[in-house]
Structure formats: structure tokens, C-alpha cells
Amino acid sequence: QKEVEQNSGPLSVPEGAIASLNCTYSDRGSQSFFWYRQYSGKSPELIMFIYSNGDKEDGRFTAQLNKASQYVSLLIRDSQPSDSATYLCAVIGSSASKIIFGSGTRLSIRP
Amino acid sequence: DADVTQTPRNRITKTGKRIMLECSQTKGHDRMYWYRQDPGLGLRLIYYSFDVKDINKGEISDGYSVSRQAQAKFSLSLESAIPNQTALYFCATSDFIGGTDTQYFGPGTRLTVL
């Protein structure tokens, strides 16, 4: 079992709709959770981090964390073509020594 | 100027050659990392360093070595390059504050081993 799992996609969402990206993790003691966005050929950039159960909102983005079920999700409201990218979920485990990345979900927003 | 820089940006080399990839940062962070990215496999950690005297192996350190010359510099070496080391390599820095460890990535080095 991978430590951080994501559906590779591609996930195709119409422009203006809500895109929902999911991530599960295996270390129950994980502490912090991150979503990075990576455009093709570019480096990853942080969108959001969350470390408490519940929702955290930042503009069109909402991160949701459920530690009991060991999943974290990212919702993108009013999806735009510029949101088309690969989204990487990352987790700091219970050892707190390093961050583990999922393999990413490719999101495509169709006009 | 970019906070995290990598040189070279692209490199083509032959099997058996020794290659060094360099990373410099102006963010003042203590933590530095080297990752490789392959299609469908995401980012995999090669080595990481939490300060100048600290070096740690990551998930896939075989065939690689690193040197932390200063707080701002962290280099990755491929002692004898092989074709399956063809990948996109990223350097990153972080500053572990308040339980978060946000990674700041360099622009990447695309390495091709023939």
C-alpha cells in the first residue's frame, strides 16, 4: 500500500463546475496535509495546507480533512481552464521527518 | 530573482558519466531536498538535509550522493549515470515552522542519460 494515494486521472470537469480531488494516506498519525499544483513542465507550487479536521477555505479552493477516515480532499469551485494541471497531495507523517507526495491527479477543465 | 535556483536546467549525458546537479537558495531555509519525478510516479525523495551537517537518505538514494556545502547550497551527484536515471529532478527548501513544512521548489533539471 502506498503511503499517499491519489487517482491518477485524468479528471475532466466542465468550466464553471466544482472539481473534487481526493487523497488517502496510510499513516494514522500524520500531522499536516498539503495540496500542490503543478503545470506541465513546471515545478509544484503550494495551494493550501491543512492540519485540523474539517474544512479550510481560500478563495475558490477548499481543503477538507477527515483524520478518522484518513482522507484529504481539495474542492475547486467555479473551475477555470487555468486550473488544468496536476494536483499533488502531500503528507507529513507521524515521524515528522519528511513529507511524502502522492503521484498526483491530472485535472482537465473543458470549456 | 528566483529564491531556489538549479543548474543546469537541461543536461544530456552518456551512460557511465559522472554528473553533478547544483541547487542554491536565498530563502534562508535550513532544510533542503532532492526529488526526482517520473511520469505516473509523482515526486520521490532522493536525499534531504536539515542543516549543513545533516544528510539523510530518502526513498531512492541508490546511485546518488549529495553534498551540503553551505546552508544555501545542496548538490546532487550521479556517480555513474545510467539510462533509468533519466528524469526531471527538483531541488526544494523548507522551513519547519508551526508544524507545517511547506516546500519551495526550484525550476527543475531535465536529465537525459543515453
Interface residues (C-beta under 8 A of the other chain):
Chain A: S8 Q31 S32 F34 Y36 K42 S43 P44 E45 L46 F49 Y51 L88 A90 I92 S97 K98 I99 I100 F101 G102 S103 G104
Chain B: Y33 Y35 G40 L41 G42 L43 R44 L45 Y48 N56 G58 F90 S94 G99 T100 D101 T102 Q103 Y104 F105 G106 P107 G108
